[in-house]
Amino acid sequence: MTEKNTHFGTVSAVLRRWRGLLLPLVLIGVWQYTSGLSATHAYAFVPLQDVGHTLVLLIESGELWINFYGSLERTGVGLLLGIVVGIGLGLLMYYSRVVLLLVNPLYNAIRQVPLLGLTPLIGLWLGNGDEAKVFIIALAAFYPMVLNTYEGLRNVDNRFREVGHIYHFTRWQQFRLVLWPAALPGIVTGLLLAIPFAWITCIGSELLFNAGAGLGNLMMTAEASARMDIILICALVVTLLGVVMNYAVMRLGNYVLRWRGVAL
């Protein structure tokens, strides 16, 4: 009886772990079924075997890798710039009331404007090359990092601050040992928000500024030639990249915040 209960417990644990795949598998099945209904359906819902064949061709020709690395490099640089500058400004806004009074109204006003709505202006300033694309991506990461850094520091529990006062910490010790660890959950949340925003703006900027290699540029070319399979492959690659980066940040956050005893 014990072995039977153990077996069912193991099966139940496996099902709980992989249940997130249930809906994607159902959607894939519906997609494949719909693609076989008619020629019109096959155009809108490309058969999976055609997608697989096109994927192999893109990999063998190197076209997918070139555009993949173009988008990944662009997103990585923009994301890094947005994170660093965003955290820096969040710290300044917390520690300097002058900076807060000067910057906060402008920051809150500008972040209401959709980033892609700023694209024509950025294009006039920086052209349609990598500089403009990286700038837009950096802005996408910058907004959540500023907000989550500032709010994370501002909302630190007063009990933690009192510990620093009791031990007569210097300002640097108070930041390093009390404020920064307590604010880290909010900052990690900002990172998790910055990643999808960065990928959205990366593909959007590549679609609008179609100079240079990139998955967005490849999608534009595929649209012009009515290649739905290539568009789908690019969308899946971007999704996979976002999921991997999000997972990496979650693992890093869980490691850094392991003292909390609560996973992200």
QUIZI-V449882 format. One record per residue. RES is the residue in one letter. SS is DSSP state (helix for helix, strand for strand, loop for the rest). PSI is psi in radians with two decimals (* if undefined). D_LAST is the distance of its C-alpha to the last C-alpha in Angstrom with 2 decimals. Layout:
res = (RES	RES)
ss = (SS	SS)
psi = (PSI	PSI)
d_last = (D_LAST	D_LAST)
This chain:
res = (M	T	E	K	N	T	H	F	G	T	V	S	A	V	L	R	R	W	R	G	L	L	L	P	L	V	L	I	G	V	W	Q	Y	T	S	G	L	S	A	T	H	A	Y	A	F	V	P	L	Q	D	V	G	H	T	L	V	L	L	I	E	S	G	E	L	W	I	N	F	Y	G	S	L	E	R	T	G	V	G	L	L	L	G	I	V	V	G	I	G	L	G	L	L	M	Y	Y	S	R	V	V	L	L	L	V	N	P	L	Y	N	A	I	R	Q	V	P	L	L	G	L	T	P	L	I	G	L	W	L	G	N	G	D	E	A	K	V	F	I	I	A	L	A	A	F	Y	P	M	V	L	N	T	Y	E	G	L	R	N	V	D	N	R	F	R	E	V	G	H	I	Y	H	F	T	R	W	Q	Q	F	R	L	V	L	W	P	A	A	L	P	G	I	V	T	G	L	L	L	A	I	P	F	A	W	I	T	C	I	G	S	E	L	L	F	N	A	G	A	G	L	G	N	L	M	M	T	A	E	A	S	A	R	M	D	I	I	L	I	C	A	L	V	V	T	L	L	G	V	V	M	N	Y	A	V	M	R	L	G	N	Y	V	L	R	W	R	G	V	A	L)
ss = (loop	helix	helix	helix	helix	helix	helix	helix	helix	helix	helix	helix	helix	helix	helix	helix	helix	helix	loop	loop	helix	helix	helix	helix	helix	helix	helix	helix	helix	helix	helix	helix	helix	helix	helix	loop	loop	loop	helix	helix	helix	helix	helix	helix	loop	loop	loop	helix	helix	helix	helix	helix	helix	helix	helix	helix	helix	helix	helix	helix	helix	loop	helix	helix	helix	helix	helix	helix	helix	helix	helix	helix	helix	helix	helix	helix	helix	helix	helix	helix	helix	helix	helix	helix	helix	helix	helix	helix	helix	helix	helix	helix	helix	helix	helix	loop	helix	helix	helix	helix	helix	helix	helix	helix	helix	helix	helix	helix	helix	helix	loop	loop	loop	loop	helix	helix	helix	helix	helix	helix	helix	helix	helix	helix	helix	helix	loop	loop	loop	helix	helix	helix	helix	helix	helix	helix	helix	helix	helix	helix	helix	helix	helix	helix	helix	helix	helix	helix	helix	helix	helix	helix	helix	helix	loop	loop	loop	helix	helix	helix	helix	helix	helix	helix	helix	helix	loop	loop	loop	loop	helix	helix	helix	helix	helix	helix	helix	helix	helix	helix	helix	helix	helix	helix	helix	helix	helix	helix	helix	helix	helix	helix	helix	helix	helix	helix	helix	helix	helix	helix	helix	helix	helix	helix	helix	helix	helix	helix	loop	loop	loop	loop	loop	loop	helix	helix	helix	helix	helix	helix	helix	helix	helix	helix	loop	loop	loop	helix	helix	helix	helix	helix	helix	helix	helix	helix	helix	helix	helix	helix	helix	helix	helix	helix	helix	helix	helix	helix	helix	helix	helix	helix	helix	helix	helix	helix	loop	helix	helix	helix	loop	loop	loop	loop)
psi = (-0.69	-0.74	-0.67	-0.76	-0.68	-0.73	-0.84	-0.62	-0.68	-0.78	-0.75	-0.70	-0.70	-0.75	-0.70	-0.65	-0.66	0.18	-0.37	-0.32	-0.19	-0.92	-0.79	-0.70	-0.66	-0.78	-0.69	-0.75	-0.74	-0.72	-0.86	-0.70	-0.78	-0.62	-0.38	0.07	-0.69	3.03	-0.64	-0.76	-0.65	-0.48	-0.78	-0.65	1.55	2.30	2.46	-0.55	-0.59	-0.68	-0.77	-0.73	-0.76	-0.67	-0.77	-0.76	-0.73	-0.66	-0.78	-0.65	-0.28	-0.06	-0.69	-0.72	-0.73	-0.83	-0.58	-0.89	-0.59	-0.84	-0.71	-0.77	-0.77	-0.80	-0.71	-0.80	-0.83	-0.72	-0.78	-0.79	-0.79	-0.69	-0.85	-0.88	-0.67	-0.80	-0.73	-0.80	-0.64	-0.70	-0.76	-0.71	-0.57	-0.74	-0.34	2.00	-0.54	-0.83	-0.72	-0.80	-0.60	-0.71	-0.67	-0.79	-0.73	-0.73	-0.82	-0.52	-0.81	-0.63	-0.13	-0.31	2.19	2.35	-0.73	-0.30	-0.35	-0.10	-0.79	-0.70	-0.79	-0.64	-0.67	-0.62	-0.81	-0.02	-2.88	0.40	-2.83	-0.54	-0.77	-0.74	-0.80	-0.66	-0.76	-0.75	-0.74	-0.69	-0.70	-0.67	-0.52	-0.80	-0.96	-0.50	-0.71	-0.91	-0.83	-0.54	-0.85	-0.84	-0.61	-0.72	-0.71	-0.52	0.24	2.33	2.35	-0.46	-0.64	-0.69	-0.68	-0.55	-0.75	-0.69	-0.68	-0.70	0.11	0.82	2.55	3.01	-0.69	-0.75	-0.68	-0.71	-0.85	-0.66	-0.34	-1.08	-0.86	-0.85	-0.68	-0.50	-0.22	-0.70	-0.73	-0.65	-0.70	-0.68	-0.70	-0.69	-0.74	-0.52	-0.62	-0.59	-0.95	-0.63	-0.70	-0.74	-0.66	-0.83	-0.52	-0.92	-0.70	-0.76	-0.60	-0.57	-0.63	-0.71	1.50	0.45	2.36	2.93	2.60	2.69	-0.59	-0.71	-0.70	-0.64	-0.67	-0.76	-0.71	-0.63	-0.71	-0.53	0.22	0.72	1.47	-0.53	-0.71	-0.71	-0.75	-0.71	-0.78	-0.74	-0.70	-0.66	-0.77	-0.74	-0.79	-0.75	-0.77	-0.74	-0.75	-0.79	-0.70	-0.73	-0.72	-0.73	-0.69	-0.74	-0.74	-0.76	-0.73	-0.60	-0.81	-0.60	0.41	-0.40	-0.35	-0.46	0.18	2.21	2.68	*)
d_last = (36.41	33.69	33.42	33.24	30.41	28.55	29.21	27.96	24.83	24.16	24.91	22.68	19.70	20.54	20.93	17.57	15.97	18.15	18.66	16.77	19.84	22.30	22.52	22.79	25.50	27.30	27.31	28.66	31.34	32.33	32.52	34.78	36.91	37.39	38.42	41.35	42.83	44.91	45.36	43.83	40.70	40.63	40.64	37.74	35.78	36.61	37.07	34.38	37.13	38.25	34.77	34.57	38.07	37.33	34.18	36.36	38.97	36.58	35.19	38.72	40.07	37.31	36.81	33.21	32.34	34.09	32.32	28.93	29.27	30.64	27.65	25.13	27.04	27.42	23.78	22.76	25.36	24.66	20.89	21.61	24.28	22.27	19.39	21.96	24.24	21.60	20.13	23.78	24.94	22.10	23.25	26.85	26.35	24.88	27.59	30.54	31.77	34.25	31.64	29.65	32.86	33.97	30.85	28.75	31.31	31.75	28.03	27.46	30.57	29.89	26.33	27.86	29.89	28.47	28.10	30.33	32.86	33.26	34.02	37.82	37.92	35.79	38.02	41.10	39.76	38.28	39.86	38.18	37.10	33.91	34.03	33.60	30.79	28.81	29.45	28.09	24.91	24.52	25.05	22.33	19.76	21.59	21.23	17.45	17.36	20.26	19.00	15.50	17.11	19.92	18.13	15.58	18.70	20.78	18.54	18.23	19.52	23.26	23.14	21.39	24.07	26.76	25.81	26.60	29.84	30.84	30.55	32.28	29.70	30.93	29.21	27.63	26.52	25.09	23.02	21.98	21.37	20.31	19.44	17.53	15.05	14.59	14.22	11.75	8.58	10.92	12.20	9.14	8.88	12.56	12.27	10.38	13.25	15.86	15.68	16.91	19.25	20.68	21.43	22.96	25.21	26.03	27.47	29.02	30.72	31.98	33.43	35.19	36.12	37.04	38.51	37.14	35.04	31.78	30.30	31.19	34.74	34.93	33.89	36.63	39.18	38.19	38.56	42.01	43.07	41.42	39.22	36.50	35.40	34.62	32.74	30.59	29.98	28.92	26.50	24.97	24.78	22.97	20.48	19.96	19.62	17.00	14.92	15.46	14.64	11.40	10.49	11.89	9.96	6.52	8.48	10.05	7.28	6.22	10.03	10.91	8.84	9.85	12.33	10.14	9.91	6.66	3.79	0.00)
